[in-house]
Amino acid sequence: MPKPYTFKPGSKIKISNFETRVEKTEYDKKSAAEKIHANAIVMADHARRLYAENKRSILLLLQGMDTAGKDGTIRTVMRGMNPRSCQVYSFKQPSEEERDHDFLWRVHKVAPRKGNIGIFNRSHYEDVLVVRVHDMVPRKTWQQRYQQINDFERLLSESGTIILKCYLHISREEQRERLQARIDEPQSNWKFNQADLAERKFWDDYQQAYQDALIACNTQHAPWYIIPSDRKWYRNLLVSELMRHTLQQLDPHYPTVTDDLSQIVVE
Amino acid sequence: MPKPYTFKPGSKIKISNFETRVEKTEYDKKSAAEKIHANAIVMADHARRLYAENKRSILLLLQGMDTAGKDGTIRTVMRGMNPRSCQVYSFKQPSEEERDHDFLWRVHKVAPRKGNIGIFNRSHYEDVLVVRVHDMVPRKTWQQRYQQINDFERLLSESGTIILKCYLHISREEQRERLQARIDEPQSNWKFNQADLAERKFWDDYQQAYQDALIACNTQHAPWYIIPSDRKWYRNLLVSELMRHTLQQLDPHYPTVTDDLSQIVVE
């Protein structure tokens, strides 16, 4: 099965060394869609057991440049899940109340409850990405955050949360095409934002910020997965596989009922 | 001025070596009350500046055996503060939703907002105290929590929160008298709880748990203050002094208005 790129905690990487498009794969668009559908059925069953067991949780965190496909991945991979125990949080610009607290405050509040799967569309990593690129806090502040993030993620991990962090990796050319498509296709116009063009000018700064964040926060308890994302179906397949595999590894069980129910008759 | 006991981060202490009642002091009940009143006026003024400045916050955390006087301290020391920017959180038994998250989840949610003073009546330390004494989680779990607490408190500290942790230190005999008073005095009956007598049987276990927590979590960024609390007025005086001193050290300022307002006329 195709897998995301991973790398050893503590080791240095160059983000530009990772492919954004993997050519060699036994899958194509159609067979990937079938596999994602099959995975969704397995995932729904296991998510139900996870909920009944009520001991552990999963946090799937998605980061990536504009147009990398965070929304599309969630839509394609997670449909089929019971929303009762699967919540998506999209982190936008922080509110005034959120800015009046440490940067992890709003994130911790929505950490997944036991038995649940939490999905972060963007996350606390924005506080070492956009915040860094645009000098929104002093250098010392965002540098401290790597350790703060690692400590926070370790707390969640030690408390029973499995953390999966996916970096959706696209090329600069692929982003150009996708932004252009948002302009050219009327039904995609609503997704287009002038600000995206301004952000695109900071491409190299963002790549550097991503690289540093991936290196600094790639831990045993919360590893990064680099997802080649120039092809949407391949990106979706990788994330779907990761989620299915994680749920199967967890192997959650329905709680065993210790009382003997055999004599109970409901009248 | 009388001061709480403090000790170096990393150093070991024996809690039984600290006095619960300090005899030598220039203060008495009456002059202490006057000083506390004078402090309250200074504190209210500085709290107002802290609020206007909107950059930093204070967290006053109170722990102590039953009857040590957490409620009484807050009532006596903090009256005079504007409740707009001063909030007390009393941590009770966690709810089902709270138990379905890591133990710091409910604490982080109520961490003080910039410009505010947060007061914790009990706190996350209960998760290495009562939880440990009654074996409510495996040993490994509560042992991990010391580091998790230190990391969490460092996050708050690095984000602008001044953390003051007060251990209200009473003797076993003093607790006996106070519990007896709750039984003997009709207007205090409502405070009496049969469970307190059961808890009292675990006195030594609690003292050990407090000692370990004080040693493990006495950091530069969040030090413990040991408050001799057998005499209520002395206890209150120490906490009042600590709070006044902290606010004066912070020396918060009203934001300077850069616009020239001199020509503005309100019509």
Interface residues (C-beta under 8 A of the other chain):
Chain A: N54 E97 D100 H101 D102 F103 L104 W105 H108 K109 A111 R113 K114 G115 Q144 Q148 D151 F152 R154 L155 L156 E158 S159 T161
Chain B: N54 E97 D100 H101 D102 F103 L104 W105 H108 K109 A111 R113 K114 G115 Q144 Q148 D151 F152 R154 L155 L156 E158 S159 T161
